[in-house]
Amino acid sequence: MQERFDLVLKGGTVMMAAGRISTDIGVIAGRIAHIGDIPASAGDQVFDATGLHILPGVIDSQVHFREPGNEHKEDLATGTAGAAAGGVTTIFEMPNTKPSTTSAEALADKLARAKGRAWVDHAFFMGATPENAAEMASLETLPGCAGVKIFMGSSTGSLLVEAEEHIRAVLSHGHRVVSIHAEDEARMRERFKLVEGGAHPRMHPVWRDVETAVLATSRIIRLARETGRKVHVLHITTGDEAELLAAAKDVATMEVTPQHLTLSAPEAYDRLGTLAQMNPPIREEHHRLALWRAVSEGVADVLGSDHAPHTLEEKSKQYPATPSGMTGVQTLVPVMLDHVNAGRLTLERFVDLSAHGPQRVFSLAGKGRIARGWDADFTIVDLKAKRTITNAWIKSRAAWTPYDGMQVTGWPVATVVRGNIVMRDDELLGGAIGEPARFLDAIVATGK
Ligand code: DOR
């Protein structure tokens, strides 16, 4: 072989779609150019991956990076720094910023802000509103757009599409998969009296109860079938919804989060107080176990962190005046590798949920798989490393994690974005080279 490579990854165990292979990877101009034996002398840069596993770059398809409008919690530089530090190579960012991302101008603003400041590749969701539903076909295919997001129930920010006719209108315009926050607004409003005067955060899953989630998830499945539109239901928290989604593979895909697989009520609320408060809530142990069943039986399609930073000061108010959400983009990989080491899922299933799954659901172009011609995005992990997750390691401006003090086995040791090593041994390297991700559905629709 006469070729020269910009980067050669030597001697790692490579997680290919067909299985684990001990081989080398050669990168030219940000793409995977060769998979097979490569002499070290053929690389301008050589990464010795002996003893390490090379995963397709982890894609976190649900993060909230708060810019513009709430930069005191996070911004695109700090959020993506956390992603790179945690082994995540691509993020999709949610539209509940200030202002909300509901127009071509707001999307262009986010893309401009990310240029030169984002450490990883990125795309931004367009927030659906009753007003912009009719424009969705053109908005959802704009370059850099990850797709459409509907908040059926209100959470952080002002985005809400509550009325069935409005949800139907959004689903009827455009064709890309629509991501859904499924909580029933009317039921939440009616039950708010349970916590209104102040309560222990343990009441969070009592207020926003199982029925609140089930009502919204069953409604969106019905509307997806009626309108012939694919939906991706985010952060599923109940065994009941997992059952509904297992019976809806014709129209719906399912996301789980590491925190709903790791934490449960009441223990998490007793130990973490409002730091465990998020929407939809952390629930009882039997729901957590049902989510694991959805992982092992293949019902869950995608793992997303729902990284939703709020400051400790904001979290120290009296519940329910406290905002919902916790950080997660940086801890997704180590927390899940620890679950791999504990035997709760295989490394192959982790790759499926964090790379192949997002690629398939969102029809990402060139990302989510290690194969020749695809982007050279890699999450390189040491499965044997024993480490402790601490607040001090967290890059988020919020500067805390619900896993502070947790010992884990398995750690991301390098993050490679299109052939650029942006993190190695916990240190950010190079610069903020992140670029917008591309999507096959949008390319087909627009010819670009
Ligand atoms: O807990 C949450 N926090 N759930 C959401 O849906 C929104 C998020 C946020 O942006 O804070």
Boltz pocket constraint, residues with backbone or C-beta under 6 A from the ligand:
constraints:
  - pocket:
      binder: B
      contacts: [[A, 64], [A, 96], [A, 155], [A, 156], [A, 181], [A, 277], [A, 278], [A, 279], [A, 280], [A, 306], [A, 308], [A, 309], [A, 323], [A, 324], [A, 325], [A, 326]]
      max_distance: 6.0
